[in-house]
Amino acid sequence: MFSRRTLLAGATAIGGVSLLPAIAHAKGIVTAATYPGVWEDAYRSIVAPALKKKDDIELELQPLFAVDQIAKAKAARGAPPFDAFVLDPGPRITAIEGGLFEKFDGKKLTNASKLPAGMIDEWGVCVNAQVVGIAYNPKKVPAPKGWKDLLTDPWVSRLGLTGFQTTFGTVSLIEIAKVFGGSETNIDPALVELKKVLSKVAAVGQPAAMPSLFQQGQCDVMYTNTQTVATLKSKGVDIDFVKPETGAVAFFTTLHLAKGTTEAENAYKYCDIVAGKEVQEALTKPPFNFIPINKDVPLPDYLPMKSLDEMSSYVRHDWAKINPLRASWIEKFNKEMAK
């Protein structure tokens, strides 16, 4: 029988030297999935240094979209490829149903009392709020009042259209469907009305392309979140945000501990630092423009609300109902709306 010490002593001889750093630094590393782009940039420049400074923990980031986080975790079969997820509401439901999370103990967060009620549950902690509505160029078109306006002149001929691949795209198209008699499980009315005006629409593109299309003037109206609007405005783009007359849409992005993580203690410290005032306040500033969820952080003046409490009246959606339908919606949109 080999002792642990004997095994370590012989590791280099059998080509196992890679085991040593993992064992030596296990208590000082946490691996977290994060969204590519703005999220990755923000977490590398703000969160990682803060975690290192406060807890001497190295943050290793894996940039992955939500669907890829879930696919990778499922494929790992109990050996999680990262310690923490970051997910929007739809993928969060999928991951819960797939048993991909450890139960979450909010008492381990020193910042728990600084978060509004309901921001922590048995599966994770909310670290970012998103508000979705309509963006427009005030020098090119008047402010639309609501979702129905987007399909009429003068807005429709300047509209940038995108599909169900993102949370903001999905909820916007659901809201368009609702003003034409649809619901959060019936988006056909939106597609019917969009097909009628498709020839007039300025641009149809992938979600990631829409900010660039707007910046380049290829469209002057789009549905998006306040973060995108603030980011474009900070670049000198003429853009304003409208809260639709039926209400802006709110959803929250959450952090979760991966099932089977061996770095739970460090993962909790990671979640705690992200929810803390210092990091939350830094993330609200350009170029990142996140909406904070810590009550000690003042809300940026570009938001359509004065306090987080107002978001309780915003439109929310039942992702347990949406998720089973979303793949077919994506396929249908791509087939019918391609120009």
Helices and strands as residue ranges (DSSP letters): H 4-9, G 12-14, H 19-24, G 26-28, E 29-34, H 38-42, I 43-47, H 48-55, E 58-63, H 66-76, E 84-87, H 89-97, G 106-108, G 112-114, E 125-136, G 147-151, G 156-158, E 159-161, H 167-179, H 188-197, E 203-204, G 207-209, H 210-215, E 221-225, H 226-234, E 240-242, E 249-257, H 264-275, H 277-284, G 308-313, H 319-337
